[in-house]
Amino acid sequence: MFNMDSEDSESQFVPRRKRPRYSEKDKVIEDLLSSRNSSMHNDVTIKTTRDNQELSANKFMLSARSKYFEAMFSGEHFRESSGEVELPCTKEVMEKVLHFLYSGEVIHDGMSGIQMLEYLDILRLLMLMEPFYHVEGIVTDMVAIGDFSLGKLIPILEKAVDLQLENTAECIFRFIASNYHNAIGDAREELQSMRVETFMHQVLTKVRKPWNNMERLKFYIMWMDANADKLSSGQRQEIKESFNLEEFDVEDLLGQVYKCGLFETEEIFGPVRCKHAEVETSLNETLNEKKKIEGENKLLVKEKTSLRKLGSDLKAQIKQKDTEIKKMNDSLERIGFVFDGRIVRRQVNLN
């Protein structure tokens, strides 16, 4: 028997190697997910009202994971009921929600755009905000990178508006605005099928290029071709007030702006006259600048002529001086003076 008090105890004691932390987290999640299929553990029935289907779940799990269920199951009304819960979604969407509640994992494989919005709606209802923001980010990313065609986006947009998913709807509105010009030929009928409320939000959406005033007006004209009698006078007025006619050029004002029927003639010709006045003012300023430049040019020509005459006079004077210097040198040579740093007298031949 090993004796810790013996002299050799210190040398004989060998500590155990530190073992890694033991965890069955993955197995626990797997077991919890498997328990959903066992009637022994389930004590509440969830009815999905969108497709009239049923799922079973455990009240403890639901209460522990969702404040919504915790408040529901602790209420007197639920204790007196038959133990059934109705939720406004489809069975497929509720399966994804239960998967998250039991495992903590958000999955969305195989879900359509409409189902993703229903998923968002039920997550918000159950006050599961962290997964809600996660799924919302996935949806907006899918919209931004063009996973949905413009035609398929219209029903998704209508659903987002119905469910009051404002961030998702705004993302789609902006995507349509940014891609409207390039995709109008492929999705004209879908765009014309927009409900009035959705159309109003879209036509009033203002983003940077290319969704400028002219593009918004073209969208209005396109939609009105199929829905001329659907807008009220108040809605037309709201659309009209969203446009700044001063931002259109004269050609557009006298063209599509005039033909769209949204503005009175005087409302259009007011900015046209202002633009003509601006052009006239600009033209007058240009003419005045031109006259100023011409006057400066004439002055420069005179100065150039004067400089040329002065140059000619200087050349004549220099030439005259050169001639005088040459004559002086010739005279000095004749009388015998040579300049080389001193004066030397030479014999002068008088013959």
Summary of the structure (lengths in Angstrom):
residues: 351
radius of gyration: 46.1
end to end distance: 155.4
largest distance: 159.4
contacts: 865
relative contact order: 0.04
helix: 65%
strand: 5%
